[in-house]
Every structure is written in structure tokens, then in C-alpha cells.
Amino acid sequence: MANPKPHTVEMSATEKAQRARDAHKDTRNEIIAVAAVLARVWPSWIAPAKRPDPLFPLVLCIESPAGRLAYRLAEDDMPALEHVAHRQKNDGVSCSKIERLGRLSDLGVNGW
């Protein structure tokens, strides 16, 4: 006798969207946690975003040995970054994810 197929329940579009939001939030929390540690190691500050976005009005700037790392910040990210000083002006820092990942990779290759 063949094994019956397990019963699967289809998720609604709303449930799928919520699951995707939750997964994105988990990933973002991990990124901000790592950035918070790096901000304790190297000089860092928080400033207004160069191009303000209602969801990400701030930017975390970290001066690493491989160059500047920048992370867009939401208000929800701030509790993890209470130790970081604030600046009133952004000196042109942008948040290129490609450049940031390249610099993080350079840090790993160079033994940081």
C-alpha cells in the first residue's frame, strides 16, 4: 500500500506577505546587530540620510580600515545603536550596498 501524501495547507496571500515581512525583518535585525558591533570597534556616527526616506531617515557611518561603511537606519534600529553619537549634517555619506559588501569582504580577506 502506497504512503498517502502529507496534507498541506495553502497560505493566503496575506499570510505569505506577512511571512516575507517577518523574514526580511529578521535579516535586517541581524545586519543591524553586526553593524552595532562594528560601530563599537571603529569610529562611527549617525546622521540624517543624504536622500531622506520616510522608512530610513538616518544613516550609520562607520570608518573601517577598508573604508567607510554606511547603513540606512529606521527608527526601530535605534535601540541597538544607543552608544553611537549623532551628527546634525550628513557629509555626503551614501549607502551603496555593493561598496559596503566589497569593503566587508576586504576586511575578511585582510584578517579583520
C-alpha positions as CSV (number, residue, x, y, z in Angstrom):
1,M,0.0,0.0,0.0
2,A,1.4,3.4,-1.0
3,N,2.1,6.1,1.6
4,P,-0.5,8.9,1.4
5,K,0.7,12.3,0.6
6,P,1.0,14.6,3.6
7,H,-1.8,17.1,3.9
8,T,-0.6,20.6,3.0
9,V,-2.4,23.8,3.8
10,E,-2.2,26.7,1.3
11,M,-1.3,30.0,2.8
12,S,-3.3,33.1,1.9
13,A,-1.7,36.0,0.1
14,T,-1.8,37.9,3.3
15,E,-0.1,35.1,5.2
16,K,2.6,34.8,2.6
17,A,3.2,38.6,2.6
18,Q,3.5,38.5,6.4
19,R,5.9,35.7,6.3
20,A,8.1,37.6,3.8
21,R,8.0,40.7,6.0
22,D,9.0,38.7,9.1
23,A,11.9,37.1,7.2
24,H,13.1,40.5,5.9
25,K,12.8,42.0,9.5
26,D,14.9,39.0,10.9
27,T,17.6,39.6,8.3
28,R,17.6,43.3,8.9
29,N,17.9,42.8,12.6
30,E,20.9,40.6,12.1
31,I,22.6,43.2,9.8
32,I,22.0,46.0,12.3
33,A,23.3,43.8,15.2
34,V,26.6,43.3,13.2
35,A,26.7,47.0,12.4
36,A,26.2,47.9,16.1
37,V,29.2,45.7,17.0
38,L,31.4,47.3,14.2
39,A,30.3,50.7,15.5
40,R,31.9,49.9,18.9
41,V,35.1,48.8,17.2
42,W,35.7,51.8,14.8
43,P,34.8,55.5,14.8
44,S,31.2,55.9,13.9
45,W,28.2,58.3,13.9
46,I,24.6,58.6,12.9
47,A,23.5,61.4,10.6
48,P,20.4,62.3,8.5
49,A,20.2,60.4,5.3
50,K,21.6,62.1,2.2
51,R,18.3,61.3,0.4
52,P,15.7,61.2,3.1
53,D,13.3,58.3,3.0
54,P,10.3,58.0,5.4
55,L,11.3,54.4,6.3
56,F,15.0,55.1,6.6
57,P,15.6,58.7,7.7
58,L,19.1,58.1,9.1
59,V,22.4,56.6,8.2
60,L,25.0,54.9,10.3
61,C,28.5,55.7,9.2
62,I,31.5,53.5,10.3
63,E,35.1,54.4,9.4
64,S,36.6,50.9,8.9
65,P,40.2,50.2,7.9
66,A,38.8,49.2,4.5
67,G,36.9,52.4,4.0
68,R,33.6,53.9,5.1
69,L,30.7,51.6,5.7
70,A,27.2,53.0,5.6
71,Y,23.9,51.5,6.7
72,R,20.4,53.0,6.3
73,L,18.6,53.2,9.6
74,A,14.9,53.0,10.5
75,E,13.7,54.4,13.9
76,D,13.3,50.8,15.0
77,D,17.0,50.2,14.6
78,M,18.0,52.9,17.2
79,P,17.9,50.8,20.4
80,A,20.8,48.7,19.2
81,L,22.8,51.9,18.4
82,E,22.4,54.0,21.6
83,H,26.2,54.0,22.0
84,V,26.7,55.9,18.7
85,A,27.0,59.7,18.6
86,H,24.7,61.7,16.4
87,R,25.7,64.5,13.9
88,Q,23.4,67.2,12.6
89,K,24.7,67.1,9.0
90,N,25.5,64.3,6.5
91,D,28.9,64.9,4.9
92,G,27.8,63.1,1.7
93,V,27.7,59.6,3.0
94,S,25.6,57.3,0.9
95,C,24.6,53.7,1.4
96,S,25.9,51.7,-1.6
97,K,25.3,48.1,-0.6
98,I,27.7,46.8,-3.2
99,E,30.6,49.1,-1.9
100,R,29.8,48.2,1.7
101,L,29.8,44.4,0.9
102,G,33.1,44.8,-1.0
103,R,34.7,46.6,1.9
104,L,33.4,44.0,4.4
105,S,34.9,41.3,2.1
106,D,38.2,43.2,2.0
107,L,38.2,43.2,5.8
108,G,37.7,39.5,5.9
109,V,40.5,38.8,3.4
110,N,42.9,41.0,5.2
111,G,42.4,39.3,8.5
112,W,40.0,41.5,10.4
